[in-house]
Amino acid sequence: MIQNPENSIMIFGGCGFIGIHLAEQFLRSDPSVILFLADLKTEPTFLWPQLVSEALSKGQIKILEIDVR
């Protein structure tokens, strides 16, 4: 259950290059934001930025493996 839905953001294509850097910017602007990364894959093909990796390990980022086509 989401504690504060007003502070939640879903990023479609979130595990891709642009999506993961967009997530990083959201985390920089508001460290309390909860991000949902929706993508077909759950692992990136490149190294994630440190801020995103830390948020993922704290449970601040949830990865949803979905196809929205």
N, C-alpha and C positions, 0 to 999 in steps of 0.2 A: 504494500500500500504506500502511496506517495504521501509524505507528510505535508508538503506544501506545493500543490499543483501549480500555483502561480509562479513558482521558482524553478519550474521544470521546462526543459527544452528538448525537442526531438530533432535530430539531424539525420535526414535521409542521405544515404551514401556516406555515413559517418566514419567508416573504417578506411575510406579512400584518402588520398593526399589532401584534397581541399577540405573534406569533412573533418579530418582529425586536426587540421590547423585552425579551422573554425571553432572546434571544441576548445582548443587551447586558448583562443581569444576570449571565449565566453568565461572560461575559468579565471583568466587574468582580470577581467572586468568585474566579476562577481564570484568570489571563491566559495560562496554557499550554494551556487546553482547545482541542480541535479540534471545530468545530461543523459539522454537515451540515444544511442547510436544505432540506427536501423540500417542494415546492409545485408547483402547476400552472403558475405563472408564474415567470419568473426575475428580473423587475424589480419593485420595489415601486411603489405608486402614490403614494408620499410620500417625503420626504427621509429617508434613513437616518441614524441617529445617528452622530456622528464616530467613536466607538470601533468600531462595526460596520464602517464604511467602511474604516478603517485595517486591521482584522483581515482583511477581504476582500482588500485589496490585498497583504497579506503571505501570502496563501494559507492563513490559519488557518480560514477559512470556505469551505466548498464548497457550491455550490448544485446541487441535484439536481432536475431537472424531471421529476416523476413523478406519476402518478395512483394513489392507494391505495384508491380506491373499489371 
